[in-house]
């Protein structure tokens, strides 16, 4: 999936800055102010969105440290018994999440990118020296993977309105695996 | 994991691509120029005043008489080039003092279709009197006078779609109402037949390479589009590699070398609404000498047409049924429509579309290279539907 938010935000900011903002009525002060704020907000989102996952993970790690300290310091206080119990449960849950949240989104993206490239190179090499009729199992595997992959990609971008029969498409949640709340 | 930095391509990498994918000399020159410029600055907005000054300089280099550019204004339409309409007050040879409506068509820094203005200029000029095309005036092939390369041609009256019709970005999804279909459909077929039977050997098409008999024309095209895929694609797509392999293994020989428009579809002609006459065919930038079946496959693509009111019959370009389109074409041109070759170019068309929309359509806005980055990035969203169509085609043939 090549149409990621980073690219989309980049184009939105450019369109607003180069084309839309210069056309906003200079005498309409609220429109001028809000157009500039909208662009500024999008710049902030574009700048920070790639770091958000790391930020959340760092935040969780720091809260876990604080939680450990507080549990230790408040252990002897009878008034804190119920609150400590709740904090302990949440700490355990947080530690579990932190342990599972190791790879960065950018690492996932890079791993996908790398596999795409190496698979593509293999296909080019194999088919350059062999007739497609002799490679039917490989062709079938590539096609079957593409069928599932393309469905995900089409559903992801469904709101753009390209699909001739959007009602026939499943929800994206049904295609990308169960979330943590399932 | 070592990646080629396609945003800052090295001279070695550019040379490797040139050697690996031989194509027409002018196309090689344009693609090489694109890569050499890529690490340069992004597109910055150009004012109308700048375009007027550049156009004035271009015309002044060609005309000895006094002239004046009047009523300059932006033209919309298309996702690839900037266009400015203006009137030229000049002494027109054979006419005298007059104000001629004209259009400047100029490239951005990098376009969703990186092409040659010289080729576009030559082909439009060559086809004058063959099918409706605008008169051509001047070309700034290397951007000596304008910020980027551009051509000046005559302004053609008309609309790209009926005033009341709906359409999506770049004309995709235009709905043609029943009352315009017979007249426009007839011309749609006849003009294509005339184009494909045009004797291009008598024309000045020095920027076009003449393919040898056999498969050279299609091999050049596969090389061109696979090279662009290599140059522009961000993520690779295994299905595209399978498609390129199949295209290479199944190249049909060309039985009649024609001028191929390369983007022959609704949205790329203008017509006058009062008499339903096509006044001009536009967007010749992808034209080449090759197999007519590419135009036939492209013109009949699903995304450029729609069903009739019953929902049962697909209308090519929203104008006429598919069977009628091919029957009328064969009658008008005297050229056969080969079903296998048509299927080949149908698949080829999807590969080409995906290269344009997904590879270039994401590379251009990634580097901020055009005046329409958001339009180009939006269009990229259609790529996965096109890939799905390609997938089902491949499923049948491999």
Interface residues (C-beta under 8 A of the other chain):
Chain A: X1 X2 X3 X7 X8 X10 X11 X12 X14 X15 X18 X19 X22 X110 X112 X113 X114 X116 X117 X119 X120 X121 X123 X124 X127 X128 X131 X132 X135 X136 X139 X142 X143 X145 X146 X147 X150 X151 X153 X154 X157 X160 X161 X162 X163 X164
Chain B: X1 X3 X45 X168 X234 X235 X236 X237 X238 X239 X240 X241 X242 X244 X245 X246 X248 X249 X302 X358 X362 X365 X366 X368 X371 X373 X374 X376 X377 X378 X380 X381 X382 X383 X384 X385 X387 X388 X391 X394 X395 X397 X398
